[in-house]
Amino acid sequence: MIALLLEERCTHCQRCVQICPALVFDARPDAPPLLARPDDCQTCFACELYCQADALYVDPSVLNRVRVDADTVRASGLLGVYRRDSGWDEWAEAPRYANQHWRMEEVFARGRELAQAGPSKAP
């Protein structure tokens, strides 16, 4: 689920607002979007893919919202890794990071399995 929006990195482009299928974000004029409904996040990672400023961090947890420390995420080197490893934007022409978006079906299939199993069966 969406865990973090780093306002100091945000360029106010509103791409995350436009792309989010669950309407998690609310646009604000001349300001970073508001993370208005984080519990509605579908963990699709679309916002991370479309955020060229790497201002968003989506935790891979599908069933529960995870609270993370902004400084820890900044120091971890995880910002932008998903976008890079998926071959988006400036990484699209880098042979090392060939677009692997087609592999997302594996992620979505596992999420469906966990959802169907219910919270007591999740790892």
PyMOL commands that set and color helices and strands:
alter all, ss='L'
color gray80, all
select helices_A, chain A and resi 15-19+38-40+46-50+70-76+81-85+89-91+95-97+101-117+119-121
alter helices_A, ss='H'
color red, helices_A
select strands_A, chain A and resi 2-5+25-28+31-35+56-58
alter strands_A, ss='S'
color yellow, strands_A
deselect
rebuild
show_as cartoon
